Amino acid sequence: MLIYYYVGHKTPIMSVGGDTLGEVFFLHLDNTDEELYRKLVHLLSESGYQVNQVPCERADSERLSFEGLTIIPERYQVLLKGNEVALTKIEFEILLLLAKNRGRVFSKEQIYDIVWQEPYSGDYNIVMSHIRHIREKIEDNPGKPLYIQTVWGIGYRFNKNLSSSL
């Protein structure tokens, strides 16, 4: 059984859910729940469960800027060379996840689990489709992407070599 826990939400939430097979569970914890978190991790680890932390920071006041691309989380806004780019909520969440974790590779499965906040039991092509749409909207040449890179056979990452500025 895999157990994922998410930390970093602005509102205090704690929920436990699992798929119909009971093989994947999700814990959502507020940053202020550190003692509860430590007790749960200890209890679950002692019970033989594999526990994984997944960074899941949500919209906050931090503005992310990378060589012409600016992400403003609290407004769900993306600017490309000063012009607003219209992204769906899911596209924005995927872009924000990758940009906040610049250089870290996420599999399609991890992206789905984090962004949709539920285990996926179907075809991960939906993630590939969203990545393609994001690239079409933010990349000068979607065939040779600057921002979102494919790591063949593994997943996607935000280009760690881009200079960032605030």
Contacts in CASP RR format, 6 or more apart in sequence:
PFRMAT RR
TARGET T0000
AUTHOR 0000-0000-0000
METHOD contacts of the structure
MODEL  1
MLIYYYVGHKTPIMSVGGDTLGEVFFLHLDNTDEELYRKLVHLLSESGYQ
VNQVPCERADSERLSFEGLTIIPERYQVLLKGNEVALTKIEFEILLLLAK
NRGRVFSKEQIYDIVWQEPYSGDYNIVMSHIRHIREKIEDNPGKPLYIQT
VWGIGYRFNKNLSSSL
1 22 0 8 1.000
1 23 0 8 1.000
1 24 0 8 1.000
1 25 0 8 1.000
1 49 0 8 1.000
1 50 0 8 1.000
2 23 0 8 1.000
2 24 0 8 1.000
2 25 0 8 1.000
2 50 0 8 1.000
2 52 0 8 1.000
3 24 0 8 1.000
3 25 0 8 1.000
3 26 0 8 1.000
3 27 0 8 1.000
3 44 0 8 1.000
3 49 0 8 1.000
3 50 0 8 1.000
3 51 0 8 1.000
3 52 0 8 1.000
4 24 0 8 1.000
4 25 0 8 1.000
4 26 0 8 1.000
4 27 0 8 1.000
4 52 0 8 1.000
4 53 0 8 1.000
4 54 0 8 1.000
4 113 0 8 1.000
5 26 0 8 1.000
5 27 0 8 1.000
5 28 0 8 1.000
5 29 0 8 1.000
5 37 0 8 1.000
5 40 0 8 1.000
5 41 0 8 1.000
5 51 0 8 1.000
5 52 0 8 1.000
5 53 0 8 1.000
5 54 0 8 1.000
6 26 0 8 1.000
6 27 0 8 1.000
6 28 0 8 1.000
6 29 0 8 1.000
6 54 0 8 1.000
6 56 0 8 1.000
6 114 0 8 1.000
6 117 0 8 1.000
7 29 0 8 1.000
7 30 0 8 1.000
7 31 0 8 1.000
7 37 0 8 1.000
7 53 0 8 1.000
7 55 0 8 1.000
7 56 0 8 1.000
8 29 0 8 1.000
8 30 0 8 1.000
8 31 0 8 1.000
8 55 0 8 1.000
8 56 0 8 1.000
8 57 0 8 1.000
8 58 0 8 1.000
9 28 0 8 1.000
9 29 0 8 1.000
9 30 0 8 1.000
9 31 0 8 1.000
9 56 0 8 1.000
9 58 0 8 1.000
10 58 0 8 1.000
10 59 0 8 1.000
10 60 0 8 1.000
11 30 0 8 1.000
12 30 0 8 1.000
12 32 0 8 1.000
12 33 0 8 1.000
13 28 0 8 1.000
13 29 0 8 1.000
13 30 0 8 1.000
14 27 0 8 1.000
14 28 0 8 1.000
14 29 0 8 1.000
14 30 0 8 1.000
14 33 0 8 1.000
14 36 0 8 1.000
15 26 0 8 1.000
15 27 0 8 1.000
15 28 0 8 1.000
16 25 0 8 1.000
16 26 0 8 1.000
16 27 0 8 1.000
17 25 0 8 1.000
17 26 0 8 1.000
18 24 0 8 1.000
18 25 0 8 1.000
18 26 0 8 1.000
18 119 0 8 1.000
19 119 0 8 1.000
19 121 0 8 1.000
23 119 0 8 1.000
24 113 0 8 1.000
24 119 0 8 1.000
26 113 0 8 1.000
26 117 0 8 1.000
26 118 0 8 1.000
26 119 0 8 1.000
27 40 0 8 1.000
28 117 0 8 1.000
29 36 0 8 1.000
29 37 0 8 1.000
29 40 0 8 1.000
41 51 0 8 1.000
44 51 0 8 1.000
45 51 0 8 1.000
54 110 0 8 1.000
54 113 0 8 1.000
54 114 0 8 1.000
55 100 0 8 1.000
55 101 0 8 1.000
56 97 0 8 1.000
56 114 0 8 1.000
57 100 0 8 1.000
58 73 0 8 1.000
59 73 0 8 1.000
59 74 0 8 1.000
59 76 0 8 1.000
59 96 0 8 1.000
60 73 0 8 1.000
60 74 0 8 1.000
61 73 0 8 1.000
61 74 0 8 1.000
62 73 0 8 1.000
63 70 0 8 1.000
63 71 0 8 1.000
63 72 0 8 1.000
63 73 0 8 1.000
63 166 0 8 1.000
64 70 0 8 1.000
64 71 0 8 1.000
64 73 0 8 1.000
64 96 0 8 1.000
64 99 0 8 1.000
64 100 0 8 1.000
64 164 0 8 1.000
65 71 0 8 1.000
65 164 0 8 1.000
65 165 0 8 1.000
65 166 0 8 1.000
66 99 0 8 1.000
66 102 0 8 1.000
66 147 0 8 1.000
66 158 0 8 1.000
66 159 0 8 1.000
66 162 0 8 1.000
66 163 0 8 1.000
66 164 0 8 1.000
66 165 0 8 1.000
67 146 0 8 1.000
67 162 0 8 1.000
67 163 0 8 1.000
68 79 0 8 1.000
68 80 0 8 1.000
68 81 0 8 1.000
68 82 0 8 1.000
69 78 0 8 1.000
69 79 0 8 1.000
69 80 0 8 1.000
69 138 0 8 1.000
69 147 0 8 1.000
70 78 0 8 1.000
70 79 0 8 1.000
70 80 0 8 1.000
70 82 0 8 1.000
71 77 0 8 1.000
71 78 0 8 1.000
71 95 0 8 1.000
71 96 0 8 1.000
71 99 0 8 1.000
72 78 0 8 1.000
72 79 0 8 1.000
73 96 0 8 1.000
76 87 0 8 1.000
76 89 0 8 1.000
76 92 0 8 1.000
77 84 0 8 1.000
78 84 0 8 1.000
78 85 0 8 1.000
78 87 0 8 1.000
78 92 0 8 1.000
78 95 0 8 1.000
78 138 0 8 1.000
79 85 0 8 1.000
80 137 0 8 1.000
80 138 0 8 1.000
85 137 0 8 1.000
85 138 0 8 1.000
86 137 0 8 1.000
87 95 0 8 1.000
87 134 0 8 1.000
87 137 0 8 1.000
88 130 0 8 1.000
88 133 0 8 1.000
90 115 0 8 1.000
90 116 0 8 1.000
90 130 0 8 1.000
91 130 0 8 1.000
91 133 0 8 1.000
91 134 0 8 1.000
91 137 0 8 1.000
93 115 0 8 1.000
94 111 0 8 1.000
94 115 0 8 1.000
94 127 0 8 1.000
94 130 0 8 1.000
94 131 0 8 1.000
94 134 0 8 1.000
95 134 0 8 1.000
95 138 0 8 1.000
95 148 0 8 1.000
97 106 0 8 1.000
97 111 0 8 1.000
97 114 0 8 1.000
97 115 0 8 1.000
98 106 0 8 1.000
98 148 0 8 1.000
98 156 0 8 1.000
98 157 0 8 1.000
98 158 0 8 1.000
99 147 0 8 1.000
99 158 0 8 1.000
101 157 0 8 1.000
101 158 0 8 1.000
102 157 0 8 1.000
102 158 0 8 1.000
102 159 0 8 1.000
102 160 0 8 1.000
102 162 0 8 1.000
102 164 0 8 1.000
103 157 0 8 1.000
103 158 0 8 1.000
103 159 0 8 1.000
103 160 0 8 1.000
104 157 0 8 1.000
105 151 0 8 1.000
105 154 0 8 1.000
105 155 0 8 1.000
105 156 0 8 1.000
105 157 0 8 1.000
106 114 0 8 1.000
106 155 0 8 1.000
106 156 0 8 1.000
106 157 0 8 1.000
107 154 0 8 1.000
107 155 0 8 1.000
108 124 0 8 1.000
108 127 0 8 1.000
108 128 0 8 1.000
108 155 0 8 1.000
108 156 0 8 1.000
109 120 0 8 1.000
109 124 0 8 1.000
111 127 0 8 1.000
111 156 0 8 1.000
112 120 0 8 1.000
112 124 0 8 1.000
112 126 0 8 1.000
112 127 0 8 1.000
113 119 0 8 1.000
113 120 0 8 1.000
131 148 0 8 1.000
131 156 0 8 1.000
132 142 0 8 1.000
134 148 0 8 1.000
135 142 0 8 1.000
135 143 0 8 1.000
135 145 0 8 1.000
135 147 0 8 1.000
135 148 0 8 1.000
136 142 0 8 1.000
138 147 0 8 1.000
138 148 0 8 1.000
139 145 0 8 1.000
139 146 0 8 1.000
139 147 0 8 1.000
139 148 0 8 1.000
140 146 0 8 1.000
146 159 0 8 1.000
146 162 0 8 1.000
147 158 0 8 1.000
147 159 0 8 1.000
147 162 0 8 1.000
148 156 0 8 1.000
148 157 0 8 1.000
148 158 0 8 1.000
148 159 0 8 1.000
149 156 0 8 1.000
149 157 0 8 1.000
149 158 0 8 1.000
149 159 0 8 1.000
150 156 0 8 1.000
151 157 0 8 1.000
END
